């Protein structure tokens, strides 16, 4: 199973920037998207004509905001999960998942806490809910993977300017401590498993400061997997040469 996750910063915009050709030419079995910013009637017709199957969860509280999607190449999932079953999160369109046998993969757009303390609290509550869901599925005997835009750089190696960002949402101590909890409870950052000390590997760059040109960025897009799957992880990487958004895709390959 080869999977990709990408915050595309607008489904309609990325389709104008070559996403349809990228999807048609790629080798992935599953592609998860975040920040689609599109309701079902706004999905470009060209996407609907592709051979891929898909599911979409949109924000119902604000148009052109948030939203997640999943595309599958061949076999339709045994089950599709639209949200977490928690209204305060699901109305913003933040989680979508699929199940193939025992394997469950969720794609999430974790909230951004940059608009103040209330949004940081909302963000951390979403983390709590997602972690509870992951642990629940694992307890049921599922093989669990969660990907997406986590909106947190975990360690200083994961962003260009950690000292200057210490009081910025996305690198706050209490946010980073939440990812510590993920790890402590048996969830593996798959990129760091394969690239332990590799620096200057980022997945998001600020458009306004032209950060990508200078590789001044943050690694905030992840695949986390149950530690029990660690021996099956073949590839976990960041595709920094893929353009079309202020984020780039991240990928994971699991052996059978």
Secondary structure, 3 states (H helix, E strand, C coil): CEEEEEECCCHHHHHHCCHHHHHHHCCCCEEEEECCCCCHHHCCHHHHCCCCEEEEECCCCCCCCCCEEEEECCCCCCEEEECCCCHHHHCCCCEEEEEECCEEEEEEECCCCCCCHHHHHHHHHHHHHHHHHHHHHHHCCCEEEEEEECCCCCCHHHECCCCCCCCCCCCCHHHHHHHHHHHHCCEEEHHHHHCCCCCCCCCEECCCCCHHHHCCEECCEEEEEEHHHHHHEEEEEECCCCCCCCECCEEEEECC
